[in-house]
């Protein structure tokens, strides 16, 4: 007869009973654990699409030829796919940055220049918006529900700007945490560019009279800048001729197109000398005409 080495007084020992219990629990755990559950949930069950368009045509996902030198209204549409199993809670709208470290298409946050960011359809709140980023929070866009639409305006440069927007999204309402990112499965209109330019230059500080070889300022015959005396300055404005355009650099050339001499009282002596020279030149011209006429008569 086999002897139970762990038995005491005819009862199985505590060690044996514990071994049997652990074996049973392990079997139950194997039966109840689905395959692959040790990995974090796949982002494939959190899918969305985005469309960026000019607000005048919100269903045409194309911003490749925005009017230059303007404040342009854009509409962003975010759709939570039917295949998703979670609501989309937040997103950022990040603009591209140029070589100067500034946004290529600054988001307008000044009501005096143009429309401010607003929710067109759906609900939510804005975080700390900047000229380079919109923060969309507390969106609660359910799978397959009507899309969320947000409109905002951007300031376009006169020429040459281009860049691609990024719109990352999360399940979190405050764009926090890891492992809850949504996967972008389709997008349109995220690459923006400038087409026809409507830029123009207007005087910010127009020129006034100046002596020869002297600095031209906004005050007549005052070459020194200070106080209310400014250097001659122009600025780029939009098609309305009023709205200033940010982030435009370049050189403007100034050339005279006509006009007459104007002399300050302090330069009366110089004015007299020039006028005397003008009279002498006029007399010489008259004498030359007289000589030519006499020569012509002799040849006849």
C-alpha positions in Angstrom: 0.0 0.0 0.0 1.2 3.5 -1.0 1.7 5.9 1.9 0.8 9.5 1.6 3.9 11.3 2.7 1.9 14.6 3.2 -1.0 12.9 5.2 -1.5 13.5 8.8 -3.9 11.3 10.9 -5.6 10.1 7.6 -6.2 13.7 6.2 -4.4 15.2 3.2 -1.9 17.7 4.3 -2.4 21.5 3.9 0.4 21.6 1.3 -1.5 19.0 -0.9 -4.8 20.8 -0.5 -3.1 24.1 -1.6 -1.6 22.5 -4.7 -5.0 21.1 -5.8 -6.6 24.5 -5.3 -4.0 26.4 -7.4 -4.2 23.8 -10.2 -8.0 24.3 -10.4 -7.8 28.1 -10.4 -5.2 28.0 -13.2 -7.4 25.9 -15.3 -10.3 28.3 -14.8 -8.1 31.3 -15.7 -7.0 29.6 -18.9 -10.6 28.9 -19.9 -11.8 32.5 -19.2 -8.9 34.5 -20.7 -9.5 35.4 -24.4 -6.6 35.2 -26.9 -4.6 38.4 -27.2 -6.0 40.1 -24.1 -2.6 40.6 -22.7 -1.9 43.4 -25.3 -3.5 46.9 -25.1 -6.6 47.4 -27.2 -5.9 48.0 -30.9 -6.4 51.5 -32.3 -8.3 49.7 -35.1 -11.5 50.0 -33.1 -11.0 53.7 -32.8 -11.1 55.1 -36.4 -12.0 58.5 -37.8 -11.8 60.7 -40.9 -11.2 64.4 -41.4 -11.9 66.9 -44.2 -10.6 70.4 -44.4 -12.3 72.8 -46.8 -13.0 76.5 -47.4 -16.2 77.4 -45.5 -17.9 78.5 -48.7 -17.7 74.8 -49.9 -17.4 72.7 -46.7 -17.9 69.4 -48.5 -15.1 70.0 -51.0 -12.0 68.8 -49.2 -9.5 71.0 -50.9 -7.4 73.9 -49.5 -4.6 73.8 -52.1 -5.3 77.2 -53.7 -6.4 79.6 -51.0 -6.6 83.3 -51.9 -3.4 85.0 -51.0 -3.2 88.1 -48.8 -6.6 87.4 -47.2 -8.3 86.2 -44.1 -9.8 82.9 -45.2 -12.5 80.9 -43.4 -12.0 77.2 -43.2 -14.2 74.3 -42.0 -12.9 71.1 -40.4 -15.1 68.0 -40.4 -14.4 65.1 -38.1 -16.3 61.8 -38.4 -16.1 58.9 -36.0 -16.2 55.8 -38.2 -19.0 53.2 -37.9 -16.3 50.6 -37.1 -15.3 52.4 -33.9 -16.3 51.1 -30.6 -15.5 54.2 -28.6 -16.5 57.9 -28.7 -14.0 60.4 -30.0 -13.4 62.8 -27.1 -10.7 65.4 -28.2 -8.5 66.5 -31.1 -5.8 69.0 -32.0 -5.6 71.0 -35.2 -1.9 71.7 -35.8 -0.7 74.0 -38.6 2.6 73.6 -40.4 5.5 75.8 -39.4 7.8 77.7 -41.8 11.6 78.1 -41.7 11.2 81.2 -39.5 9.5 79.1 -36.8 6.1 80.8 -37.4 2.9 79.1 -38.7 2.5 79.1 -42.5 -1.2 79.8 -42.0 -1.7 81.6 -38.7 -5.1 80.8 -37.1 -6.9 84.1 -36.5 -7.7 84.8 -32.9 -8.5 88.6 -33.3 -12.2 89.3 -33.8 -11.2 92.6 -35.5 -9.5 90.7 -38.4 -12.0 87.9 -39.0 -14.2 85.1 -37.7 -13.0 83.3 -34.5 -13.1 79.5 -34.1 -16.6 78.1 -33.5 -18.4 74.8 -33.5 -20.7 74.6 -36.5 -22.2 71.2 -35.7 -21.8 69.0 -32.7 -20.7 70.2 -29.3 -17.4 70.8 -27.5 -15.1 73.3 -25.9 -11.9 74.9 -26.9 -8.6 74.6 -24.9 -5.8 77.0 -25.1 -5.9 78.0 -28.8 -2.9 79.6 -30.4 -2.1 80.9 -33.9 -0.5 77.5 -34.6 -3.0 75.1 -32.9 -6.7 74.6 -32.1 -7.5 72.5 -29.1 -10.9 70.7 -29.4 -12.1 69.2 -26.1 -15.1 67.4 -24.7 -16.4 66.4 -28.1 -18.2 63.1 -27.4 -18.5 62.1 -31.1 -20.1 58.7 -31.0 -19.4 56.0 -33.6 -21.4 56.6 -36.8 -23.0 59.8 -35.4 -23.3 63.0 -37.5 -19.9 64.6 -38.0 -18.4 67.3 -35.9 -17.7 70.6 -37.8 -15.5 73.5 -36.6 -14.9 76.7 -38.5 -11.9 78.9 -38.1 -10.1 81.5 -40.2 -6.5 81.8 -41.2 -4.3 84.6 -42.5 -2.7 83.7 -45.8 0.6 85.2 -47.0 0.9 87.0 -50.3 2.7 84.2 -52.2 4.4 80.9 -51.8 3.1 79.5 -48.5 2.3 75.8 -48.3 2.1 73.2 -45.6 0.2 70.2 -44.2 -2.1 70.2 -41.2 -2.2 67.5 -38.6 -5.3 66.5 -36.7 -4.5 63.8 -34.0 -7.5 62.6 -32.0 -8.0 60.7 -28.7 -10.8 59.0 -26.8 -9.9 61.1 -23.8 -12.0 64.3 -23.5 -8.9 66.3 -22.6 -6.4 64.8 -25.0 -4.6 62.9 -22.2 -3.2 59.5 -21.6 -1.6 56.7 -23.7 -3.2 53.9 -25.7 -6.4 55.8 -26.5 -5.4 57.3 -29.8 -7.7 57.2 -32.7 -6.4 56.0 -36.1 -6.9 58.4 -39.0 -8.2 56.2 -41.9 -9.1 58.9 -44.4 -8.4 62.6 -44.9 -8.7 65.3 -47.5 -7.7 69.0 -47.9 -5.0 68.9 -45.2 -2.3 70.2 -47.6 -2.8 73.9 -48.0 -1.3 76.4 -50.5 -1.7 79.9 -51.8 -3.2 80.5 -55.2 -4.0 84.0 -56.5 -2.7 86.8 -54.4 -4.8 89.8 -53.4 -2.0 91.6 -51.6 -1.4 95.3 -51.8 0.9 97.8 -50.1 -0.5 100.9 -48.4 1.3 103.7 -46.6 1.6 103.2 -42.9 3.8 106.3 -42.5 3.9 108.2 -45.8 6.8 110.4 -47.0 7.1 114.1 -46.7 9.4 116.7 -48.2 13.2 116.2 -47.8 16.4 117.9 -48.8 18.7 116.3 -51.3 20.7 113.3 -49.9 18.8 113.6 -46.6 16.7 110.9 -44.9 13.0 111.0 -45.9 10.7 110.9 -42.9 7.1 111.6 -42.2 7.8 115.2 -41.3 9.0 117.7 -43.8 12.7 118.4 -43.8 13.2 116.5 -40.6 15.7 113.6 -41.1 16.0 112.6 -37.5 13.5 110.0 -36.3 11.8 110.3 -32.9 8.6 111.2 -31.2 6.0 111.7 -34.0 8.7 111.6 -36.7 8.8 108.1 -38.3 10.7 106.4 -41.1 8.7 106.0 -44.3 6.8 102.7 -43.9 4.4 100.6 -45.9 2.5 97.5 -44.8 0.8 94.6 -46.7 -3.0 94.5 -46.4 -5.7 92.2 -47.7 -8.0 92.7 -50.6 -10.1 95.1 -48.5 -7.2 97.5 -48.4 -7.5 97.7 -44.6 -6.7 94.4 -42.8 -3.0 94.0 -42.1 -1.3 90.8 -43.1 1.0 89.2 -40.6 4.3 87.5 -41.3 5.1 89.2 -44.6 8.6 90.4 -45.3 10.4 92.0 -48.2 11.7 95.2 -49.7 9.6 97.9 -51.2 11.2 100.3 -53.7 10.3 104.0 -53.7 10.8 106.1 -56.9 9.5 109.5 -57.8 6.8 109.7 -60.5 6.5 113.5 -60.8 6.0 116.7 -58.8 7.6 120.1 -58.4 10.3 121.6 -56.2 9.3 122.8 -52.8 11.7 124.9 -50.8 11.5 125.5 -47.0 12.0 129.0 -45.7 15.3 128.0 -44.2 16.7 127.3 -47.7 15.8 130.6 -49.3 19.4 131.3 -50.4 19.6 127.8 -52.0 16.3 128.3 -53.7 17.3 131.7 -55.1 20.5 130.2 -56.5 18.6 127.4 -58.2 16.0 129.8 -59.6 18.8 132.0 -61.0 20.4 129.0 -62.6 17.1 128.0 -64.1 16.7 131.6 -65.6 20.3 131.4 -67.1 19.5 128.0 -68.7 16.3 129.4 -70.1 18.2 132.4 -71.7 20.7 130.1 -73.2 17.9 128.0 -74.7 16.3 131.2 -76.2 19.7 132.3 -77.7 20.2 128.9 -79.2 16.8 129.0 -80.9 17.6 132.5 -82.2 20.9 131.4 -83.7 19.3 128.3 -85.3 16.6 130.5 -86.9 19.2 133.0 -88.3 21.2 130.1 -89.7 18.1 128.7 -91.4 17.3 132.1 -93.0 20.8 132.4 -94.5 20.6 129.0 -96.0 17.4 130.0 -97.7 
